């Protein structure tokens, strides 16, 4: 009998496919050698920007989230499509959602926002040397832009009853970057 490597995929079935996500079922080898099943959301990822103006202020978006039935404070964040590069998506989302264009971009890192449910990775960038342009919202988006001192924006993100986890994780990536001796 041939031994099978634990946690290796045996088959993959796409149950639902749409422009943003694929809902999948994998059959795989479990630790004990038996066959397991795993349902998950397969997606190319997401990207976000933390815009910082020369005076130290930032922009937060007040975004209506249909699934939650409420508005959340967030940094500009958007989903990737297959083949897109993270920085290109972060640039596009900053422009479309916040009405900003940045000349200087710094990668802050990435994280797994839904481990166990999705293979998504969310990439965060620091956006500086900002210029205001017109927002280009999609019909499904209801977003208002608010420029705030950074400390006030941080408090607003963290004080929400139901906060945006991606924006809060982005704050941690920025703080890690600053702790490494970088300056805004």
N, C-alpha and C positions, 0 to 999 in steps of 0.2 A: 504494500500500500504506500502510495506517495504522500509524503508529509506536505501540508499546505502552510504557507507563511501566514502567521496571525495578522489580521487587519488588512489583508490584501483583498482588493475588489474582485469579485467573480463575474458579476454582470451589473449593468446600469440601464435603467429604464426611465425615459423621460415621460412623466405622467401628464404634465401640462407645460406648454411652452408659450411665452409671450415676449414682447420686446425687452423686458427688464429682467425676468427671472425664468428659471426652469424648475419645476417641482419634480424631484427625482426619487427613485427607489433603487437603492443599491443592495445587492446580495454580496456578502463578504464573509471572510473567515474570521471567526471570533477567537479569543485567546485560547480557548479550550479545543480548538479545531473544528467546532461545529459551525454550521452556516447561520449567519444572522442577517437581518434586514434593517435597513436604515433609510428613513424618509428625511429629505432635506431640501432646502432651497439652494439651488446652484445659481450664483450670480457673479458677474465680472468684478463687482466691487463698487465702492463709492469714494467720493473725494470731497474735501472741504478746504476752506480758506479761513484763516484768522487775519482779517485786515487790520493793520496798525498804521495810523497816520503819523506824520512827523511830530505832532504834539502829544503823542502817546494815546490818543483816543482810538476807539475801535467802532465797528458797526455790528449791531445785532439785528437780526431779522425777527419780526413777529409774524409767525407762519401759522395759518390754519391747517391743522392736521385732521383730515377727514376721518381716518380710522379711530382716532381718539375723541373726536367731536369737540376739540378745544384748540386754542392757540398756544403755541410754544415759542419761547425765546431761543434762537439758534444762531449759529454761524452759517454762512452760505455753504450748503451741502447738496450734492446731487449724485445720482446713480450713474455708473459707467455702462457702456454697451460693449459687447465683444469687440476686441481689437483697439479700443481707445486707450490712450496713455493717461495716467493719473494727473499729471500737471495740466494737460490740455483740458481735461474735464474740470479741474479746479478753476482754471482761468475762465472757462465758459460759465460756470455757475456763479462766480463772483460778478461777472458782467451781467448775466441775465437776472439774477435774483437781487443783487445789491446795487446794481448800477455803478460798478467800480471796475477800473482797469488798473492793474499793478505792473510796475516796471521791474520790481525785484521780488523774486520768489525763493523761499528757503524751505526745503523738505523738513518736516518735524518728526515724521515717522508714520507708522500705520498700526492698526490693531484689528482684532476680530470682534465685531460688535454683537454677533449672534452665535458664538461658538456652540456647537451642539445642534443648532437649527439650520445654519447656513455656513457656506465656505467663504462668505464675503469678507473682504479686507477693506477697511476705511482708511484712506490716505489723507493726512493733514499737511497743509502748507501754511507758512507765514507769508502774507502778502504785504509788501511795503512799496513806498513811492507811488501813492495812489492818485488816481484821477477819476473824477465823477463823470459818468456817462448815463444815458437813459437805461432804465430797467427794460427787460424784454421778457415779461412773464408769459408762461403758458396759460391757456384758458383754465386749467385745473389748479392754478396757483393763486392764493390770496396772501400776499406778502407785503408788509410795510417795513421800511428801512429806518433804523434809529441809530444815530451817532451818539456815543456815550464815552465818558472817561472810562478807561479800562477797568478800574476797580469797581465802578458802578455796574458795568456790563458783567463782570465776573459774579458779583453779588446777584444780579438778576438771573443769570443762568443757574446758579446754585440754589437760589431761594424758591424756585418753582415747586409747587406741590407735586407735579408730575413733570420732571425735567427731561430734556433731550439728552440721552446718554451719549450720543456721538459728540455733541458740543462739549459736554463735561469731560469726556475722554480727550478731546482736543486740547482743552485747558491743561490737562495733565501732561500731554506731550509738549506743550509750550513751556510749562514749568520745568520739565526735565531738561529741555534745551537750554533754558536760562540757568539752571543749576550747573550745567556743564561749562559755565563761564561766558556764554554768548550774551550779547546785549541787543536790546531793541533799537 
